[in-house]
Amino acid sequence: MAEGTEKSEEGTRKPRPWEVESSERGKEFAMFTLRHDEARSPRTGEVHDFDLVESPDGVTVIAVTPDDQMVLVEQFRHPLRELFLETPSGVVDEGEPPLEAAARELREETGYEGSDARHVGTLVLNPSWQTTRVHVVVMRNARRVHPRDLDEGEDIRVRLVPRTEVVDLIRRGEITAAVAVSAVALFEWHARGGERAGA
């Protein structure tokens, strides 16, 4: 559908922002803070409760080697008690630009560095109850030049996968983490001219 031709089912107006009547921060944890808001619906005038999580923004890195392999990380994820194959990812420190955070996370988790870093998109992790945005950064010419610097809670294996095989791993259900799947999709769309096409 061409830009400007879409129609809403009701055919009236965009949803409007809800006015926040009160906001109270709750318990703070290492990676997130709970918050309770009361906000008024502009449609009905009713006040509703919202329980949400404030959490820092993150980055995920599509790192591609000179021979067109993607640098991935495999790690055990405690909540689901499974091994996951993912793109290198982490938290953006306060005041840290996403491109710098991406280079740091790639170096710490894999020992790799890359060049020509590009921000290709931002993923909203779960807008219904969480504030986190994840920046997707692509880095070319990735080479291992450093020892890894893992956090005490990390146990990571680095895997190099030919770029042409990564989408097949997603199709087969071997890569299922939403951030990794979305990051690969953004990367492939841009690589195929999606940016020029407005995708």
C-alpha positions in Angstrom: 0.0 0.0 0.0 1.4 3.3 -1.0 2.4 5.9 1.7 -0.6 8.0 2.7 -3.2 5.6 1.4 -3.8 3.5 4.5 -7.2 3.7 6.1 -8.2 2.9 9.7 -11.1 0.5 10.3 -13.1 3.1 12.1 -12.0 5.8 9.7 -11.8 8.5 12.3 -8.7 9.6 14.3 -5.4 8.4 15.8 -5.4 7.2 19.4 -4.5 10.1 21.8 -2.0 10.0 24.7 -3.4 9.1 28.1 -3.0 11.7 30.8 -1.0 10.3 33.8 -2.8 11.1 37.0 -0.2 9.5 39.3 3.0 7.6 39.1 4.8 5.7 41.8 8.1 3.8 41.6 8.3 0.5 43.4 11.0 -2.0 44.2 14.3 -1.6 42.4 16.3 -4.6 41.1 19.7 -4.8 39.4 18.3 -4.6 35.9 14.9 -3.0 36.3 12.5 -0.9 38.5 8.8 -1.6 39.0 6.4 1.4 38.5 2.7 1.8 39.0 0.8 4.5 37.0 -2.7 5.6 37.0 -3.7 7.2 33.6 -7.0 8.5 32.2 -8.3 7.2 28.9 -9.0 10.1 26.5 -11.8 8.0 24.9 -13.8 7.1 28.0 -12.5 9.4 30.7 -11.9 6.4 33.0 -8.8 6.1 35.0 -6.9 2.8 34.6 -4.0 1.1 36.5 -0.7 0.3 34.7 2.0 -1.8 36.2 5.2 -1.6 34.2 8.9 -2.1 34.2 11.5 0.7 33.8 14.7 -0.9 32.4 17.7 0.5 30.5 18.0 0.5 26.8 20.2 -2.1 25.1 22.1 -2.9 22.0 22.5 -6.0 19.8 25.2 -6.4 17.2 25.2 -7.9 13.8 29.0 -8.5 13.4 30.1 -9.9 10.0 33.7 -11.1 9.3 35.6 -10.4 6.1 34.7 -13.9 4.8 30.9 -13.2 5.4 30.4 -15.1 8.6 28.2 -13.8 11.4 29.6 -13.7 14.9 27.0 -15.2 17.2 27.0 -16.2 20.9 25.6 -19.3 22.5 24.6 -19.2 26.2 22.4 -20.8 28.8 19.4 -18.7 29.7 18.1 -19.4 33.2 14.5 -18.3 32.9 13.7 -20.9 30.2 16.5 -23.3 31.2 17.7 -23.6 27.6 20.7 -22.8 25.4 20.1 -19.9 23.1 22.0 -18.8 20.0 21.9 -15.1 19.8 23.5 -11.9 18.4 25.9 -10.3 20.9 23.9 -8.0 23.1 23.9 -6.0 26.3 22.9 -2.9 28.2 23.6 0.7 27.2 25.3 2.4 30.1 23.9 5.8 31.2 25.2 8.5 28.8 26.8 5.9 26.5 26.1 6.3 22.7 24.6 3.1 21.2 27.5 2.7 18.7 30.0 2.8 21.5 27.9 0.4 23.6 27.7 -2.0 20.6 31.5 -2.0 20.2 32.0 -2.6 23.9 29.5 -5.5 24.1 31.0 -7.1 21.0 34.5 -6.9 22.4 33.5 -8.1 25.9 31.4 -11.0 24.8 33.4 -12.2 21.8 36.8 -10.5 21.7 35.9 -9.2 18.2 36.1 -5.7 16.8 34.6 -4.4 13.6 34.5 -1.3 11.4 31.9 0.8 9.6 29.5 0.6 12.5 25.9 1.6 11.5 22.7 1.9 13.5 20.1 0.2 11.3 17.1 0.3 13.6 15.6 0.3 17.1 13.4 -2.4 18.5 10.9 -1.7 21.2 11.2 -4.8 23.4 7.6 -5.0 24.8 5.7 -1.7 24.7 2.7 -3.0 26.7 4.7 -3.2 30.0 8.3 -2.4 29.5 10.3 0.8 28.6 13.3 -0.9 26.9 14.5 0.0 23.4 17.2 -2.1 21.8 19.4 -0.5 19.2 20.5 -2.7 16.3 24.1 -2.0 15.1 25.8 -3.6 12.1 29.7 -3.9 12.1 31.7 -5.2 9.2 35.2 -6.6 9.0 34.8 -8.2 12.4 38.1 -9.8 13.6 39.0 -11.3 17.0 41.7 -9.0 18.4 41.1 -9.1 22.2 40.6 -11.6 24.9 37.0 -11.8 26.1 35.9 -10.0 29.2 32.9 -11.8 30.5 30.8 -10.8 33.5 30.8 -13.3 36.3 27.2 -14.4 35.4 28.1 -15.1 31.7 29.2 -18.4 30.2 29.4 -17.8 26.4 30.6 -19.8 23.5 31.3 -17.8 20.3 30.1 -19.3 17.1 30.8 -18.2 13.5 28.0 -19.0 11.2 28.0 -18.3 7.4 25.7 -15.4 6.8 23.9 -17.4 4.2 22.9 -20.0 6.8 21.7 -17.7 9.6 18.2 -17.3 8.1 17.9 -21.1 7.8 18.8 -21.4 11.5 15.9 -19.1 12.2 13.5 -21.0 10.0 14.5 -24.3 11.7 13.9 -22.8 15.2 17.6 -22.9 16.2 17.6 -19.1 16.7 14.4 -18.0 18.5 15.3 -15.0 20.7 13.1 -12.2 19.4 15.9 -9.5 19.4 18.2 -11.8 17.4 15.6 -12.7 14.9 14.5 -9.1 14.4 18.1 -7.8 14.2 18.9 -10.3 11.5 15.8 -9.3 9.6 16.7 -5.6 9.8 20.2 -6.4 8.6 19.0 -8.4 5.6 16.4 -5.8 4.6 19.1 -3.1 4.6 21.5 -5.3 2.8 19.0 -5.9 0.0 18.1 -2.2 -0.4 15.3 -2.0 2.1 16.6 1.4 3.3 16.3 2.9 -0.2 12.9 1.2 -0.6 11.6 2.8 2.6 11.4 -0.6 4.4 
